[in-house]
Amino acid sequence: MKMEGITFDSKTNSFLLGLTSLLGFLLFSLSTGHAKGAEEMALIPHGEFTMGDAMHYDSPPHQVVLDAYYIDKYEVSNARYAKFMEATGHAAPAYWDNRTLNKPKQPVVGVNWFDATAFCGWEGKRLPTEAEWEKAAKGPDANHYPWGHEYAEEKSNCCQNVRTTSDVDAYPEGASGYGVLNMGGNVYEWVQDWYDPKYFKKSQALNPRGPEKAYKWGAMGEMKVLRGGSWFAPSSSQHTSHRFWNKPENNSYGIGLGFRCAKNASGNVTEETQQAFMQSLIFMGSKKTDEALVSINTALELDPENTEFLETKAMILKMASNK
């Protein structure tokens, strides 16, 4: 078989003969909602990253390896939380009747850790771990702020510049490298972990879940971790390694306690990898080798030992070299 001067052997020929049916399947899947809800979550691939930063006394840098997972692209909005309340009879959070904070697209505020955990469970998700939250915020370039290494006032809602919360899809220019919005500013976000200022010095490297027991702050008791800063907090709180904390039952630290959800990717990796694989075939068929390489690399991040994916990548590289 020949394509634009490229000669393929019989094995490659057989492989490409299935391209038309695979493309048809992918188009059908996308048109019928096969990936329903995927646009609302970002897939964070399996891999290692440097968690922490020497500039924070409780966040010494250390290497962490996380399995692939999904995290909400947006903080949970009042509209989403209203559906949860209606379906479960869960009590309204603090400030629910505050007209400056309760618009449908604003992030829900005034929720404690237990409220956030209950909501995520209702959606079939969970709160992200502290490590998962930080990796999603830092992005693949390990940024000091979600959008880059330098602070940029116009890319987030903080420092009381707006004087209330912004919509959960505001500041797209401040999204992290994984496409997650408002990881800096807007509202502080609850995560799963108990807070211990010394935990990073002893945490496990693979999928850390935080200390089994919280550090006790005298009469204040045990604390859960908060991340991301808020609309009324200083810009330094938006640093991607900055840690904050609060009692899990507290729902009214200022008016900036919100959250987003996460879920394991183990049950969805097959779907995600197959879509990335088939997308690479679409680009191959259109002779868009650069785009095809990006797609097959996405599939390989999730399934690095897959022989079919490795062979496809080799074919794409061969096509590119013969352009």
MOVEN-V466803 format. One record per run of one state. SS is the DSSP state (H for helix, E for strand, - for the rest). FROM is the first residue (numbers start at 1). LEN is the number of residues. Records with the same first field share a line. If there is no record, write none. Layout:
SS: FROM-LEN + FROM-LEN
This chain:
-: 1-1 + 4-2 + 8-2 + 18-1 + 32-6 + 45-2 + 52-10 + 67-2 + 73-4 + 89-17 + 108-5 + 123-3 + 128-2 + 139-6 + 146-2 + 149-4 + 156-11 + 168-4 + 175-13 + 195-4 + 202-4 + 207-9 + 217-1 + 221-1 + 223-1 + 228-7 + 239-5 + 247-10 + 259-2 + 265-4 + 286-3 + 303-4 + 322-2
E: 2-2 + 6-2 + 41-4 + 47-5 + 62-5 + 69-4 + 77-1 + 106-2 + 126-2 + 145-1 + 148-1 + 167-1 + 188-7 + 206-1 + 216-1 + 222-1 + 224-4 + 244-3 + 257-2 + 261-4
H: 10-8 + 19-13 + 38-3 + 78-11 + 113-10 + 130-9 + 153-3 + 172-3 + 199-3 + 218-3 + 235-4 + 269-17 + 289-14 + 307-15
